[in-house]
Amino acid sequence: MRAAWRKQLDDFFGEAGRVKQGAAHIAPFTEFISKTVVPAFEDVREAMAHHGRESTIRSSDVSAAILIYNGSDEEMSYRIQGRMFPSGFRPYAEVRFRERKGLRYVTIESLFRAGDATCRVGDITKDEIIQDFLEHYMRRVKRE
């Protein structure tokens, strides 16, 4: 039996409504991952191979990532996920790279169209994903 105080708290915060609201965004986001993000990552993987880099793509219903390797060293990982913001559900990138001559990993987050509160999952294009990836890669990875 659920404790009465938990029900009170759930009622106060509208827990049931919030769970349903979040779940409503999963299907469009899953489609975004499979039809936009993964094809963008496949194009990036092909282009990076021309420059001697190996890549691994991982995806699920709620995120997709591409990891870039130079030999056995991971240069950068770039993951697209979604998050509920006050303005609605938005995709964002999580970027992990090495800093201080490779001594430590740093992880940052990058919001697509950060100044546009009306931007939604379906608004982000394959080209925008590729361009965002390239901006982070060229800024964060040292050229050899």
Secondary structure, 3 states (H helix, E strand, C coil): CCCHHHHHHHHHHCHHHHHHHHHCCHHHHHHHHHHHHHHHHHHHHHHHHCCCCEEEEEECCCEEEEEEEECCEEEEEEEEEEEEECCEEEEEEEEEEEECCCCEEEEEEEECCCCCCCCCHHHCCHHHHHHHHHHHHHHHCCCC
